Amino acid sequence: MSGEREAEGGSRIGSAEVHQVIEKALDEHGLVYTRHEGAHGGLPGLIVELPGERKLKTNTLLSVGEHSVRVEAFVCRQPDENHQGVYRFLLKRNRRLYGVAYTLDNTGDIYLIGRMALESVTADELDRVLGQVLEAVDTDFNTLLELGFKSSIQKEWAWRVSRGESLKNLAAFEHLIDDEVNGNGRDH
């Protein structure tokens, strides 16, 4: 029974077959992925690139174990400031997520983590869980940056204004900039 799930007709499906289900589903959706052999005793799996808008790419690791598939996606590094505000946001957001939840690693970086029982891994369920990862990261990314990196964003804005650099990729954060940092209303 180790590493297997029951298929229709009572036969057992192992982790190799679950890998095939996952790869077929990823191929059908045109998602880019690479094989990951596992690091530091971790499980092997697939690293899937989920394309987004606010966060352009979210690498999501799908590790196939004996009884489940672990889903892990890096969201952003440890906040520079306002830890309480960031963590409050994450905990409240967890109430509305499907199949994954926000967590922190040992250094304080923010991840989405989830598990799917081997017997629940289908193309549809994989689509739901990866869709939730993408929706959460893409929806929450700028909010997390605003809450946890406001000072850094303001400093970067001021530095770019002082050098005449483009502010295009900071435009979503313009509301965080006061007139003094913005060069007293200078056109950007």
N, C-alpha and C positions, 0 to 999 in steps of 0.2 A: 504494500500500500504506500510505501515511501515514495514521495515525489510524484504521485499519480492522482488523477481524478477519475471519477466514473463517467463514462460516456454513455450515450444511448445504447441499449442492449446489454449493459452491465460490464463492458470491458473497461479497463483502466487506461487513463491518458496521463502520461508523465510530463515532467517539466520541458522535455524536448519538444513535445507536441504543443505545449503552451507557447513556447518560443515561436513555433511556426504560425500559430494563430495570431500572435502579436505582429510578427514580420509581415504577414499577409495583409493585416488591417492597416499597418503603416504604409505599405506599398500602395494599397488601394486609395489611401488619402493623399498620396504624393508627398509624404513627410520624409525629410532627410534624417537618417539615423546611422549610427555606427555601433559596432559590437564593442563591448567593454568586458575585459577579462576578469574584472574584480581587483580591487586594490586592498592591501593590508588585511588579507583574509576575508574580504567581502565577497559577496556573490557576483557571478558574472551577469551581464545583462546587455541592454541596449540603451544608448544615449540618443534621445529623440530631440530634434531641434523644432521647437514650436515658434512659428513666426508671429510677432505681435506688432502693435502700433506704438504704444508708449514705451514699452521695453521691446526692442526690436527682435530679440531672440531669447527664448527661455529653454535652456538645456534641461531635459528631464530624463532621469535615470530610471529605467524599468529593470529591476533585478528579480530574476525568477528563482525562487527558493523551493524548498521541499513541499511547502504547504500553501505558499502565497506569492504574489508578485508585489514587491515593494516599489512604490512610486516616490521619487524624490526630485524636487526642483529647487535650484538656488533662486532666490528672489532678489535679495540685496545684502550688502555687507552690514555689519553692526552699525547702528545709528551713532552719529557723533554727539547728538544732544537729544533732549526730550524723550528719554527712554520710556518714562511712564506713559506719555501720550502715544508713543508708537505701540507699546505692548497692549495698552487698553484698546487701541484700534484693532490690533490683530486678534485679541480675544473675542471682541464683539463680532468681528468678521467671521471667526470660526463657526459661529452659530448658523451661518447661512451657506456654508460650503458643503458640497457633496463629495464624499469619498476621500477628501484630503483635509488637512488642517495645518495652520501655521505653527511653526516651532522654531527654536533656536539651536544652533550647534554649540560646541564647547567654547567657541570664540565669540559667540553672540550674533553671528550672521543669521539671516532670516531665510527659512526654507518652507516649502510646502511638502508635507509627507502624507502618504496614505498606504493602504494595503488592500489588495484584492485576493480573496481566496482563489486558489487555482480553478476550482469548479465554476467560479463566476466570470472567468476571463473569456469574454466573447468580443467580437469586433464591435458590437454596439456598446458594451460596458466600457471597453477601452476608449471608445470615442467620447462617452459621457465623462469619464474621469480626466482624460487629457483635455477635453473641452473646458472642464472646470478649472484645471490648472491654468490654462491660457486665459480664461475669463478673469480669474482672480488676479493673476500677475498683471495683466494688461489694465484692469480696472484700478487696482490698488497701488501700482508702482509710483505714480506721481504723488499720490497722497503720502506714501511712506517717505519719499524724498522730501516733501514739504515739512512733514513732522520731524524727521530725524536729521535733516541736513540743511535746514533753512540758512544758517550762518554761512555754510560753505557755498551755497548757491548765491547768496548775496555777495560774498567775496569774489567769486568767479565772475559774476555780472560786472562788478565794479572794475575788476582787472581788465575784462574785455572792453568795457567802455573807455577806459583810460588808454588803451592801445588801439582803439578803433577796430577791434575784432568783431566778427559776426556774432550776433546774439540769437541766431535762428534756432539752434537746438535748446535754448533756454527760454524760448518764447512762452512756453506753458507755465513758467514760473514768474512772469512779469508782475503779477499781482503781489508778489512777495517783496518787490523792490520799491523803496520810497524814492522821492524826488532827489534826495541828496546822493544816494547810491547811483541813481540813474543819470547823474550829470545834470541835475536841476532841470529835468524835463527835456534834455537834449534828444534830438531825433536819433533813433537807432534803427 
